[in-house]
Amino acid sequence: MASLTTPLSVRLSEDDTSFLSKLEIDGAVTASDKIRGLIRQARQRAEPLDSFPAALAVSHDHMAATVRAVRIIEQDLDRHSDVAAGLVNIAEEFLALALTAPRPGSTGVSDELVRHEARLVDCATRMTDQLLRWALTPTAPAYDPAVISRRLAESAELMRLVSAALAAR
């Protein structure tokens, strides 16, 4: 751990103080620990991520509060949605992939862009495949069992046109 040698004083509004006291960040308890955690997070966002595991950790941290809140509500209501959980999971992965985009000036950036694009398309395709699997049944494992079939019904014409275009190639 870095040496903590520079004292810093800051004045906060009541709203900011209240927010800081309720903020859950990296297991921090004191206001000083929380501010250090916020600085650490800001530094992570400012510095480029050089690996998928690092980006996945950032993505996971970014989504954690939302996932936790939904799971608490689900527990309280005794309801669950595989659809919501699955989509949030793939969104976390997609964000991590997006965060690992090639950086300007890196060697072989053209090839890196091609690989990056392929990874993004692969992730998006897996999400689409999952949506289509859920649409095969009249009721999806969701809070609203018709949410998938209702939404994909609007996309049916587009899917038909894509199939026809692929067949014509």
N, C-alpha and C positions, 0 to 999 in steps of 0.2 A: 504494500500500500504506500502511496505517495506520502511524503512528509507534509503535515498540515501546519505550515508556519506563518501564513499570511492571514492576519485577522481581517474580517470584512464586516462592516455594519451596513444594514439596509433598513429602510423604513417601508412598511407595507400598509396598504389600506386594510380596513376590517374585512372586506370581502376576500382579499388575497390571503390574509392571515387565516381566515376560516377555511378557505380552500386548501391551504398548505397543511393545516392541522388534520384535515380529512383525507388528504392525499396518501395513497398507498404506493410507495415506490421503493423497490429493492430492499424491503424489510426495514427501511429507515423509520426511526421513532422520533428523533428530535428534529426541530426545524432546520438546524445546521446540516444534519444528515440528509434531509430531504432536499435541501438546496444543492448539496454536493451531488445527489442523485440526479437532479434536474440538469445540472451542468454536465454530468457524465452522459446523459441522454442527448443533450444538445450537441456535444462533441461527437457522439456516434453518428448523429444525423448529418453533421457537417463534413465528416470524413468519409471518403468513398469506401464502400465495402468490397473487399477483395475476394470473398469466398461465399458460396451458397450457404454453408452452415452459419456464418456470421450474419448474413442477411436473413436467414430463417429465424435466428434468435431475435433480431430486431423486429421482424414481422410478427413473431409470436408475442413479444412484449407489447407491441402496438395493439394487438387484437385481444390481449388477455382480459382487460377490464370488461369488454363487451361480452366475451365468451362466459366469463364468470357471472355477469349479471343475468344473462339468458339462462344459464344453468340453475341459478338460484330461483328465478321465476318459474322455470319448468318444475323444479322440485316443489315449490310452494303450491303450484297448480296441479301437480301430478300429471303433467303433460310432457311430451317430448316430440321433437321433430328431427328425424334423420335428414330431412331435406335441409333445414336450416343449419344443422351441425355440419353436414357434408359440404354445403356451399361456403360456409365460413372457413372450413378446413382448406378447401381448394383456394379460396381467396387469400389465405395466409401464405400458401405456397406461391401463388401467382405474384403477390407483392414481393416476396423474397426473390423470385426470379427477376422481376422488374428492377429491383434494387441492385442487382448484380450486372447491370448493363455495362458493356465495354466503355472504357474511359477514353476520351480524346488523347491522342498521342501514344497510345499503347501499341506495341508491336503486333502486327498481324490483325489490326482492328477490323479489316474487312471480313476475314474468316470468323473472327469473334462475333461480329454482328449476325452473320449467317447462323452460327450455333445458338446465339441468344434468341433470335427470332424463332428458330425451330423449337427451342425449349418452351417459349411462350405459347406457341401454337399447340404443342403437345399438351401443355397444362390446360389450355382453353378447350381443347378437344376432349380431354378426359372429363372435364366439367360438363360439356355438351352430351357426351355419351351417358353420363350418369343421369342427367335430366331426361334423356330419351328412355333410359331403363325405367325410371320412375313413371314415365308417361305410359308405359305398356300396360299398367294396371289402372282401373278406373279410380282407385284411391291411392294416392301417394302417402308415404309415412311422414305426414306433415301436420301442422296445426290445422290447416285447411286442406283436407284430403283432395280437393279438386284443383288446387292451385297450379299444379304442373300441367294437367290436361287442359285446363282453361287457357293458360298462357301459351302453351305449345300449339293449341288449335289455331291461334293467330299466326303462327309461324309455318303452318302446314303448307300453305301455298308456296312460300319461299323454299321450303325443303323439296317440294315437288319440282320446282324450277331448277334447283341445283341438281337434282337427280337427272332430269332431262338434259341439262347442259353437260353433265359428266358422261352420259350415255352417248351424246352426239360427238364427243371428241374422238 
